[in-house]
């Protein structure tokens, strides 16, 4: 089975999504990949780049330090929710969170993308909304306050996943509805 992919923002409010993803991966005997994105903008290149070579290297060191710190925080979060290093593969990327989560899901051919609900929001938050708008991978949004989540019930229905990934008929219907 292709892996499950969990997007983590390292906050304690995303622990529920982490617990849910661990349970679901265990029930399905699937690999779990946890991705955290250190938000950054790409460094400009070429002769018009405002940074000198030494400054570019310094900025690169800061980004590397942030990625290493994020990896340690992911390990702590995994331990905090009761998981071990053998239960999940941890990956830290840098860039725009929604873009990088989608790229990780494509690269790994994820069967399911799991994200937490944004703190205080009625829905998934701006990163989640961007992911939902652009992905063909089924997405589960896990509420931050839930402790007993129905991973078992969802696992029973995962054989339906290919049909949830925007079937061709839905795409054709949407294309036909667009104004010309």
DRENDO-1510 file (C-alpha; in Angstrom, 1 decimal, always signed):
<recs>
REC; n; res; u; v; w
REC; 1; UNK; +0.0; +0.0; +0.0 .
REC; 2; UNK; +1.3; +3.5; -0.8 .
REC; 3; UNK; +2.2; +5.5; +2.4 .
REC; 4; UNK; +0.0; +7.8; +4.4 .
REC; 5; UNK; +1.3; +11.3; +4.6 .
REC; 6; UNK; +0.8; +13.5; +7.6 .
REC; 7; UNK; +1.4; +17.3; +7.5 .
REC; 8; UNK; +2.5; +18.5; +10.9 .
REC; 9; UNK; +3.0; +22.1; +12.0 .
REC; 10; UNK; +4.6; +20.9; +15.3 .
REC; 11; UNK; +1.9; +22.5; +17.5 .
REC; 12; UNK; +0.4; +20.5; +20.3 .
REC; 13; UNK; -3.0; +21.1; +18.6 .
REC; 14; UNK; -1.8; +18.8; +15.8 .
REC; 15; UNK; -1.2; +15.9; +18.2 .
REC; 16; UNK; -4.7; +14.5; +17.5 .
REC; 17; UNK; -3.9; +14.3; +13.8 .
REC; 18; UNK; -0.5; +12.6; +14.6 .
REC; 19; UNK; -2.3; +10.1; +16.9 .
REC; 20; UNK; -4.9; +9.4; +14.2 .
REC; 21; UNK; -2.3; +8.9; +11.5 .
REC; 22; UNK; -0.3; +6.5; +13.7 .
REC; 23; UNK; -3.4; +4.5; +14.5 .
REC; 24; UNK; -4.6; +4.4; +10.9 .
REC; 25; UNK; -1.1; +3.4; +9.6 .
REC; 26; UNK; -1.0; +0.6; +12.2 .
REC; 27; UNK; -4.5; -0.7; +11.2 .
REC; 28; UNK; -3.7; -0.6; +7.5 .
REC; 29; UNK; -0.1; -1.9; +8.0 .
REC; 30; UNK; +0.9; +1.1; +5.9 .
REC; 31; UNK; +4.0; +3.3; +6.1 .
REC; 32; UNK; +3.5; +6.8; +7.7 .
REC; 33; UNK; +5.5; +9.7; +6.4 .
REC; 34; UNK; +5.3; +12.9; +8.5 .
REC; 35; UNK; +6.2; +16.1; +6.8 .
REC; 36; UNK; +6.9; +19.5; +8.4 .
REC; 37; UNK; +7.7; +22.5; +6.2 .
REC; 38; UNK; +9.9; +25.3; +7.4 .
REC; 39; UNK; +8.3; +28.3; +5.7 .
REC; 40; UNK; +10.8; +30.2; +3.6 .
REC; 41; UNK; +11.1; +32.0; +0.4 .
REC; 42; UNK; +13.6; +30.9; -2.3 .
REC; 43; UNK; +16.8; +32.8; -2.4 .
REC; 44; UNK; +17.2; +34.9; -5.5 .
REC; 45; UNK; +19.8; +33.8; -8.0 .
REC; 46; UNK; +21.8; +35.5; -10.7 .
REC; 47; UNK; +23.5; +38.9; -11.0 .
REC; 48; UNK; +20.4; +40.7; -9.7 .
REC; 49; UNK; +20.4; +38.8; -6.4 .
REC; 50; UNK; +20.5; +41.3; -3.5 .
REC; 51; UNK; +22.7; +39.0; -1.4 .
REC; 52; UNK; +26.5; +38.7; -1.7 .
REC; 53; UNK; +28.1; +35.2; -1.7 .
REC; 54; UNK; +28.9; +35.4; +2.0 .
REC; 55; UNK; +25.4; +36.6; +2.9 .
REC; 56; UNK; +23.9; +33.7; +0.8 .
REC; 57; UNK; +25.9; +31.2; +2.8 .
REC; 58; UNK; +24.9; +32.8; +6.1 .
REC; 59; UNK; +21.2; +32.6; +5.1 .
REC; 60; UNK; +21.6; +29.0; +3.9 .
REC; 61; UNK; +23.1; +28.1; +7.4 .
REC; 62; UNK; +20.1; +29.7; +9.1 .
REC; 63; UNK; +17.7; +27.7; +6.9 .
REC; 64; UNK; +19.7; +24.5; +7.6 .
REC; 65; UNK; +19.6; +25.2; +11.4 .
REC; 66; UNK; +15.8; +25.7; +11.2 .
REC; 67; UNK; +15.4; +22.4; +9.4 .
REC; 68; UNK; +17.6; +20.6; +12.0 .
REC; 69; UNK; +15.6; +22.2; +14.8 .
REC; 70; UNK; +12.3; +21.2; +13.2 .
REC; 71; UNK; +13.5; +17.6; +12.8 .
REC; 72; UNK; +14.2; +17.5; +16.6 .
REC; 73; UNK; +10.8; +19.0; +17.3 .
REC; 74; UNK; +9.2; +16.3; +15.1 .
REC; 75; UNK; +11.0; +13.6; +17.0 .
REC; 76; UNK; +9.7; +15.1; +20.3 .
REC; 77; UNK; +6.2; +15.3; +18.9 .
REC; 78; UNK; +6.4; +11.7; +17.9 .
REC; 79; UNK; +7.4; +10.7; +21.4 .
REC; 80; UNK; +4.8; +13.0; +23.0 .
REC; 81; UNK; +2.0; +11.2; +21.1 .
REC; 82; UNK; +3.4; +7.8; +22.1 .
REC; 83; UNK; +5.0; +6.8; +18.8 .
REC; 84; UNK; +8.5; +5.4; +18.2 .
REC; 85; UNK; +11.0; +6.0; +15.5 .
REC; 86; UNK; +10.1; +2.8; +13.7 .
REC; 87; UNK; +6.5; +3.9; +13.3 .
REC; 88; UNK; +7.0; +6.9; +11.1 .
REC; 89; UNK; +9.5; +8.4; +8.6 .
REC; 90; UNK; +10.1; +12.1; +9.4 .
REC; 91; UNK; +10.8; +14.6; +6.7 .
REC; 92; UNK; +11.5; +18.3; +6.9 .
REC; 93; UNK; +11.3; +20.5; +3.8 .
REC; 94; UNK; +11.6; +24.2; +3.3 .
REC; 95; UNK; +9.4; +26.4; +1.2 .
REC; 96; UNK; +5.6; +27.2; +1.1 .
REC; 97; UNK; +3.8; +24.7; +3.3 .
REC; 98; UNK; +0.9; +23.8; +0.9 .
REC; 99; UNK; +3.2; +23.5; -2.1 .
REC; 100; UNK; +5.7; +21.3; -0.3 .
REC; 101; UNK; +3.0; +19.0; +1.2 .
REC; 102; UNK; +1.6; +18.5; -2.3 .
REC; 103; UNK; +5.0; +17.8; -3.7 .
REC; 104; UNK; +5.8; +15.3; -0.9 .
REC; 105; UNK; +2.4; +13.5; -1.6 .
REC; 106; UNK; +3.2; +13.4; -5.3 .
REC; 107; UNK; +6.7; +12.2; -4.9 .
REC; 108; UNK; +5.8; +9.4; -2.5 .
REC; 109; UNK; +2.5; +8.6; -4.3 .
REC; 110; UNK; +0.6; +8.9; -1.0 .
REC; 111; UNK; -2.7; +7.1; -0.7 .
REC; 112; UNK; -4.0; +9.6; +1.9 .
REC; 113; UNK; -3.0; +13.0; +3.1 .
REC; 114; UNK; -3.8; +13.8; +6.8 .
REC; 115; UNK; -3.8; +17.3; +8.2 .
REC; 116; UNK; -5.0; +18.9; +11.4 .
REC; 117; UNK; -7.6; +21.6; +11.7 .
REC; 118; UNK; -6.2; +25.0; +12.3 .
REC; 119; UNK; -6.3; +26.3; +15.9 .
REC; 120; UNK; -9.4; +28.4; +16.4 .
REC; 121; UNK; -10.6; +28.0; +12.8 .
REC; 122; UNK; -13.9; +26.4; +11.8 .
REC; 123; UNK; -12.0; +24.5; +9.1 .
REC; 124; UNK; -8.6; +23.4; +7.9 .
REC; 125; UNK; -6.9; +26.8; +7.8 .
REC; 126; UNK; -5.2; +28.5; +4.9 .
REC; 127; UNK; -2.7; +25.7; +4.3 .
REC; 128; UNK; -5.4; +23.0; +4.4 .
REC; 129; UNK; -7.6; +25.0; +2.0 .
REC; 130; UNK; -4.8; +25.3; -0.5 .
REC; 131; UNK; -4.0; +21.6; -0.2 .
REC; 132; UNK; -7.7; +20.7; -0.7 .
REC; 133; UNK; -8.0; +22.9; -3.7 .
REC; 134; UNK; -5.0; +21.5; -5.5 .
REC; 135; UNK; -4.7; +17.8; -4.6 .
REC; 136; UNK; -6.0; +14.7; -6.2 .
REC; 137; UNK; -5.1; +12.7; -3.1 .
REC; 138; UNK; -7.9; +12.1; -0.6 .
REC; 139; UNK; -7.5; +14.3; +2.5 .
REC; 140; UNK; -8.6; +13.7; +6.1 .
REC; 141; UNK; -8.9; +16.8; +8.3 .
REC; 142; UNK; -8.6; +15.8; +11.9 .
REC; 143; UNK; -10.0; +18.2; +14.6 .
REC; 144; UNK; -7.5; +19.4; +17.1 .
REC; 145; UNK; -9.7; +18.7; +20.2 .
REC; 146; UNK; -10.7; +15.1; +19.4 .
REC; 147; UNK; -9.0; +12.4; +21.5 .
REC; 148; UNK; -10.8; +9.2; +20.5 .
REC; 149; UNK; -10.8; +9.3; +16.7 .
REC; 150; UNK; -12.5; +6.6; +14.6 .
REC; 151; UNK; -9.5; +5.4; +12.7 .
REC; 152; UNK; -10.9; +1.9; +12.7 .
REC; 153; UNK; -14.1; +3.0; +11.0 .
REC; 154; UNK; -12.2; +4.9; +8.4 .
REC; 155; UNK; -9.9; +2.0; +7.7 .
REC; 156; UNK; -12.8; -0.2; +6.8 .
REC; 157; UNK; -13.7; +2.2; +4.0 .
REC; 158; UNK; -10.3; +2.9; +2.5 .
REC; 159; UNK; -10.9; +0.5; -0.3 .
REC; 160; UNK; -13.0; +3.3; -1.7 .
REC; 161; UNK; -10.1; +5.7; -1.9 .
REC; 162; UNK; -9.4; +5.5; -5.7 .
REC; 163; UNK; -13.0; +6.5; -6.3 .
REC; 164; UNK; -12.6; +9.5; -4.1 .
REC; 165; UNK; -9.7; +11.0; -6.0 .
REC; 166; UNK; -11.8; +13.2; -8.3 .
REC; 167; UNK; -13.1; +10.6; -10.8 .
REC; 168; UNK; -12.9; +11.5; -14.5 .
REC; 169; UNK; -16.7; +12.0; -14.7 .
REC; 170; UNK; -16.6; +14.7; -12.1 .
REC; 171; UNK; -13.7; +16.5; -13.9 .
REC; 172; UNK; -15.7; +16.3; -17.2 .
REC; 173; UNK; -18.8; +17.7; -15.5 .
REC; 174; UNK; -16.8; +20.6; -14.0 .
REC; 175; UNK; -15.2; +21.4; -17.3 .
REC; 176; UNK; -18.6; +21.4; -19.0 .
REC; 177; UNK; -19.9; +23.9; -16.3 .
REC; 178; UNK; -17.1; +26.4; -16.8 .
REC; 179; UNK; -18.1; +29.5; -18.8 .
REC; 180; UNK; -16.4; +29.7; -22.2 .
</recs>
